[in-house]
Amino acid sequence: MAVKPGYKQTEVGVIPDDWDAKPIRDVCTLVNGRGFKPHEWQTSGLPIIRIQNLNGSDEFNFYAGKYNPKILIEPDQLLFAWSGSRGTSFGPHVWRGGRALLNYHTWKVVPNEATVNADYLLHALRQLTRFIEDRAHGASALVHTQKWEMEKFPIPVPATHLEQCAIATALSDMDALLGALERLLAKKRDLKQAAMQQLLTGQTRLPGFQGEWGIIQLGSLGTFLKGTGVKKDEAVSGDLPCIRYGEIYTHHHDVIRTFYSHISASVAAKATLLKTGDVLFAGSGETKKEIGKAVAFVHECEAFAGGDIVILRPAASDAKFLGYYLNSAQVQRQKASLGQGDAVVHISASALASIELTMPSLPEQTAIATVLSDMDAEIAVLEQRLAKTRALKQGMMQELLTGRTRLV
């Protein structure tokens, strides 16, 4: 494909004629941290920045001895974790804490200010992180790269600081918007969690409801059924929705809102047909803490349950309420105590049936479920907006960091 006028082909792709592809060693200096030994950790002094502190942990070790000034980190310093988890800790970070000392596995990135703007360099390194990860040493989750390798990676560099700053400002504005959305989403989730704690325990009653809640066993609410095994390769084609037990842990939260597996009619013939109002429990899991996670099936469509799923078919209960309530802390503790096994944990229908519940009337169940569902809907809207904004930012990075769109 011909390169359009005003652009050139380089090792970083097509960029404007007046830009350069420069190796990282030409735009910044990488200074490694110090490998502090556990016996050097203290309870006072300067905090030591470790990988977990780049991911939000506020638990620090401290050091009050002598140190090389090169590893002293000031606020807003650009860092690069050269060993860490793919997609999270590995890659560039900006230190938002106070003065600290840099531990091993992280570089202090000192920009060559005559060549590159520090804010632009941050965004360029973010864009390159996936490219770097693909070539980094290590397994799929934990990766690392070496300094000599890192220094050879090229980045596109606009000719003027004016253009670099314009690009950095546009992308930083998107970061600020993303941060605001993430904080709002976290607040909404916290509010929902608090509402669940209050409403599902009866500590707070909705207007119009009073009287004691009844104490019953889960088994008295209806009958239990078992899902039927659906193999992984059987759930990749077909038109009929299917719930597989692993998806209860990974995709569904309290109420099934969409489907991630579909099966053919021939596979469905041997699977368990669900009924609107059913509550599904994951019958197997990795830990007792999570065993028996519940989700409510409230769709009117035909759908099926795979194996290792225990199904409760209530006679007269609000399924959405049960989906929320049966995942509450007070119920989850009972499920954990009933789980059997170590490497793989199982919970049976008979064990689930013995769980003791404190239940409100059906109208109050429905009212509580409505409040929580409305909060879920608000959260879902924010999640969609956040996903779209992230995609928009990624598109902006592709345009601005390659010079396809020019701001100056």
C-alpha positions in Angstrom: 0.0 0.0 0.0 1.4 3.4 -1.0 2.2 5.9 1.8 0.2 9.1 1.3 2.1 12.4 0.7 3.4 14.0 3.9 4.0 10.7 5.6 6.7 8.0 5.7 7.0 4.4 6.6 9.1 3.7 9.7 9.7 0.8 12.2 6.8 2.2 14.3 4.5 2.4 11.3 3.5 5.3 9.1 4.1 8.7 10.7 4.3 12.3 9.4 7.5 13.3 7.6 8.4 15.8 10.3 8.2 13.1 13.1 11.0 10.7 14.0 11.0 7.1 15.3 13.4 7.3 18.2 14.6 4.4 20.4 13.7 4.8 24.0 17.3 5.3 25.0 17.4 8.5 22.9 14.3 10.0 24.6 14.8 9.1 28.3 17.1 7.4 30.9 15.9 4.3 32.7 17.1 4.1 36.4 16.5 0.9 38.2 15.4 0.7 41.8 17.2 -0.9 44.6 16.6 -4.4 45.8 15.7 -3.7 49.5 16.1 -6.8 51.7 13.4 -7.7 54.2 15.8 -7.2 57.1 16.3 -3.6 55.9 12.6 -2.8 56.1 11.7 -0.4 58.9 8.6 1.2 60.4 9.7 4.8 59.7 11.6 6.7 57.1 10.8 7.0 53.4 8.2 4.6 52.0 9.5 2.0 49.5 7.6 1.8 46.2 6.9 -1.8 45.3 4.8 -3.2 42.5 1.7 -3.5 44.6 1.9 0.2 45.4 1.6 1.0 41.7 -1.7 -0.9 41.8 -3.2 1.1 44.6 -2.0 -0.7 47.7 -1.3 1.8 50.6 0.7 -0.8 52.6 4.3 0.3 52.6 7.6 -0.8 54.0 10.0 2.0 55.0 13.7 2.7 54.9 15.6 5.3 57.0 19.2 4.5 56.0 21.5 6.0 53.4 20.4 5.7 49.7 21.6 6.6 46.2 19.8 9.9 45.3 19.0 8.3 41.9 16.3 6.1 43.5 14.6 9.0 45.2 11.1 9.5 43.7 9.3 12.8 43.8 5.5 13.3 43.3 4.4 12.9 39.7 7.5 11.0 38.6 7.1 8.8 35.6 7.9 5.1 36.3 7.9 1.9 34.3 7.4 -1.5 36.0 9.5 -3.9 34.0 8.3 -6.9 35.8 4.6 -7.4 36.7 1.2 -8.6 35.7 0.2 -8.3 32.1 -2.4 -5.6 31.6 -2.2 -4.2 35.2 1.2 -3.5 36.9 3.5 -4.1 33.9 4.1 -0.8 32.1 4.1 2.9 32.8 2.8 4.6 35.9 2.8 8.1 37.4 3.7 8.2 41.1 1.0 10.1 42.8 2.3 9.7 46.4 4.9 11.7 48.3 8.6 11.4 48.3 9.6 7.7 48.3 12.4 5.3 47.4 12.2 3.0 44.4 12.4 -0.8 44.8 13.7 -3.2 42.3 11.6 -4.3 39.2 10.7 -0.7 38.4 12.5 2.0 36.4 12.5 5.7 37.1 12.0 7.2 33.7 13.9 10.5 33.3 12.8 12.2 30.0 15.4 13.9 27.8 13.5 17.2 28.0 15.2 18.6 24.9 13.6 15.8 22.9 10.4 14.7 24.5 7.7 16.1 26.8 7.2 13.9 29.9 3.4 13.8 29.5 3.7 12.8 25.9 6.2 10.1 26.8 3.7 8.6 29.3 1.0 8.2 26.6 3.5 6.9 24.0 4.7 4.3 26.5 1.1 3.3 27.3 0.4 2.8 23.6 3.6 0.7 23.3 2.9 -1.4 26.4 1.0 -4.2 24.6 3.6 -4.2 21.9 6.3 -4.5 24.6 4.4 -7.2 26.5 4.1 -9.3 23.4 7.9 -9.4 23.2 8.6 -9.6 26.9 9.9 -12.6 28.7 7.7 -14.6 31.0 4.4 -16.5 31.1 1.1 -15.1 29.9 0.2 -13.5 33.2 3.5 -12.4 34.7 6.0 -10.8 32.3 9.2 -8.9 32.4 11.6 -7.2 30.0 15.3 -6.3 30.3 16.8 -2.8 30.1 18.8 -3.4 27.0 15.7 -4.6 25.2 13.5 -1.8 26.5 16.0 0.8 25.3 15.8 -0.5 21.7 12.0 -0.1 21.4 11.2 2.9 19.2 8.5 5.4 19.8 7.1 8.1 17.4 8.2 11.6 18.4 6.6 14.7 17.0 9.1 17.4 15.9 7.9 20.1 18.3 7.1 20.2 21.9 4.0 22.2 21.0 2.5 19.2 19.2 3.7 16.8 21.8 2.0 18.9 24.5 -1.2 19.2 22.5 -1.4 15.4 22.1 -0.6 14.9 25.8 -3.3 17.4 26.9 -6.0 15.8 24.7 -5.2 12.3 26.0 -4.9 13.5 29.6 -8.3 15.1 29.4 -9.7 11.7 28.4 -7.9 10.2 31.3 -9.5 12.7 33.6 -13.0 11.9 32.2 -12.3 8.2 32.6 -11.1 8.7 36.2 -14.3 10.7 37.0 -16.5 7.9 35.5 -14.5 5.2 37.4 -15.0 7.1 40.7 -18.7 7.6 40.0 -19.1 3.9 39.2 -17.2 2.9 42.4 -19.5 5.2 44.4 -22.7 3.7 42.8 -21.4 0.2 43.6 -20.6 1.1 47.2 -24.1 2.6 47.5 -25.7 -0.6 46.2 -23.6 -2.7 48.6 -24.7 -0.5 51.5 -28.3 -0.8 50.3 -28.1 -4.5 50.1 -26.7 -4.7 53.6 -29.5 -2.6 55.0 -32.4 -4.0 53.0 -31.5 -7.7 52.9 -31.1 -7.8 56.7 -34.2 -5.8 57.5 -32.1 -3.1 59.2 -33.8 -0.6 56.9 -37.4 -1.2 55.9 -39.0 0.4 52.8 -42.1 2.6 53.3 -45.3 0.7 53.9 -43.7 -2.5 55.3 -43.6 -3.6 58.9 -43.8 -6.7 61.0 -41.3 -9.5 61.7 -39.6 -11.5 59.0 -40.1 -15.3 59.0 -37.4 -17.8 59.7 -37.5 -20.7 57.2 -35.2 -23.2 55.5 -34.3 -22.7 51.8 -35.7 -26.1 50.9 -39.2 -25.0 52.0 -39.3 -22.4 49.2 -39.6 -24.9 46.4 -38.1 -27.9 44.7 -34.5 -28.6 43.6 -33.4 -29.8 40.2 -30.0 -30.6 38.6 -28.5 -29.1 35.5 -27.3 -31.6 32.9 -23.7 -31.7 31.5 -23.0 -29.5 28.5 -19.5 -29.9 27.1 -17.5 -26.8 26.3 -17.4 -27.6 22.6 -21.1 -28.1 22.6 -21.7 -24.5 23.8 -20.1 -22.7 20.9 -22.8 -22.9 18.3 -26.5 -23.0 18.2 -29.4 -20.7 18.9 -30.6 -21.8 22.3 -29.2 -19.9 25.4 -27.4 -22.0 27.9 -26.0 -21.2 31.4 -22.8 -23.1 32.3 -21.7 -23.2 36.0 -18.4 -21.4 35.4 -20.3 -18.4 33.9 -22.2 -18.0 37.2 -18.8 -17.0 38.7 -17.3 -15.1 35.9 -20.2 -13.3 34.1 -23.4 -13.2 36.1 -24.1 -11.1 39.2 -27.3 -11.9 41.2 -29.6 -11.8 38.1 -28.9 -13.3 34.6 -29.1 -10.4 32.2 -27.5 -11.8 29.1 -26.3 -15.2 27.8 -22.7 -16.2 26.9 -23.2 -19.7 25.6 -25.6 -21.2 23.1 -26.4 -24.8 22.2 -28.1 -26.6 19.4 -31.5 -28.3 19.6 -29.8 -31.7 19.8 -27.7 -30.7 22.8 -30.7 -29.0 24.4 -32.6 -32.2 24.3 -30.3 -33.7 27.0 -30.0 -30.4 29.0 -32.2 -29.1 31.8 -34.9 -26.6 30.6 -35.1 -23.6 32.9 -38.3 -21.9 34.0 -38.8 -18.2 34.6 -38.2 -17.6 38.3 -35.7 -20.3 38.8 -32.6 -19.6 40.9 -29.4 -21.3 39.8 -26.5 -22.2 42.1 -22.9 -23.0 41.1 -22.6 -26.6 42.5 -18.8 -26.6 42.2 -16.1 -24.0 42.8 -12.5 -23.4 43.7 -13.0 -22.2 47.3 -15.6 -22.6 50.0 -15.8 -18.8 50.3 -17.4 -18.5 46.8 -19.2 -21.9 46.6 -22.9 -21.9 45.7 -23.0 -18.4 44.1 -26.6 -17.8 43.0 -28.2 -16.1 40.0 -31.9 -15.6 39.2 -33.3 -16.5 35.8 -36.1 -14.0 35.0 -36.2 -14.3 31.2 -39.2 -15.4 29.3 -37.2 -17.2 26.7 -36.3 -20.8 26.4 -32.9 -21.5 28.1 -31.0 -24.4 29.6 -28.7 -25.2 32.5 -25.5 -27.2 32.1 -23.9 -29.5 34.6 -22.7 -28.7 38.1 -25.7 -26.4 38.5 -28.2 -26.8 41.3 -31.6 -25.3 40.4 -34.2 -24.0 42.9 -37.7 -23.7 41.5 -39.5 -21.5 44.0 -43.3 -22.0 44.6 -44.0 -18.4 45.6 -40.9 -16.2 46.0 -39.5 -13.2 44.1 -36.6 -14.7 42.1 -34.7 -11.4 41.8 -34.9 -11.0 45.6 -33.5 -14.5 46.0 -30.7 -13.8 43.6 -29.6 -10.8 45.7 -30.4 -12.4 49.1 -28.8 -15.7 48.5 -25.4 -14.0 47.7 -25.5 -11.9 50.9 -22.8 -12.3 53.4 -25.0 -13.9 56.0 -26.1 -16.6 53.6 -22.7 -17.0 51.9 -21.2 -17.9 55.3 -23.7 -20.8 55.6 -22.9 -22.0 52.1 -19.2 -21.9 52.9 -19.7 -24.0 56.0 -21.6 -26.6 53.9 -19.1 -26.9 51.0 -17.3 -30.2 50.7 -13.8 -30.8 49.3 -10.5 -28.9 49.2 -9.0 -28.7 45.7 -12.5 -28.6 44.2 -15.4 -27.7 46.4 -18.9 -29.0 45.9 -22.3 -28.2 47.5 -25.3 -30.4 47.1 -29.0 -29.6 46.8 -29.6 -31.2 50.2 -27.0 -29.0 51.8 -28.4 -25.9 50.2 -31.9 -26.9 51.3 -30.7 -26.8 55.0 -29.7 -23.1 54.8 -31.7 -21.0 57.3 -33.2 -17.8 55.9 -35.0 -14.8 57.5 -37.5 -13.8 54.8 -39.9 -10.9 54.3 -43.3 -11.2 52.7 -43.6 -11.6 48.9 -44.6 -7.9 48.4 -41.6 -6.7 50.4 -39.3 -9.1 48.5 -40.5 -7.6 45.3 -40.1 -4.0 46.6 -36.5 -4.7 47.7 -35.7 -6.4 44.5 -37.0 -3.4 42.5 -34.8 -1.0 44.4 -31.7 -3.1 43.9 -32.6 -3.7 40.2 -32.9 0.0 39.6 -29.5 0.5 41.2 -28.1 -2.2 38.9 -29.6 -0.5 35.9 -27.8 2.8 36.8 -24.6 0.8 37.3 -25.0 -0.9 33.9 -25.5 2.5 32.2 -22.3 3.8 33.7 -20.4 0.6 32.8 -21.5 1.0 29.2 -20.5 4.7 29.2 -17.1 3.8 30.7 -16.5 1.1 28.1 -17.4 3.5 25.2 -15.2 6.2 26.7 -12.3 3.7 27.0 -12.8 2.7 23.3 -12.9 6.4 22.3 -9.7 7.0 24.1 -8.0 4.0 22.5 -9.1 5.4 19.1 -7.8 8.8 19.9 -4.4 7.2 20.9 -4.3 5.4 17.5 -5.0 8.6 15.7 -2.9 11.1 17.7 0.2 9.0 18.5 0.6 8.0 14.8 0.0 11.5 13.5 -3.0 10.4 11.4 -4.8 13.2 13.1 -2.8 16.4 13.7 -3.7 18.9 16.5 -1.1 21.5 15.5 
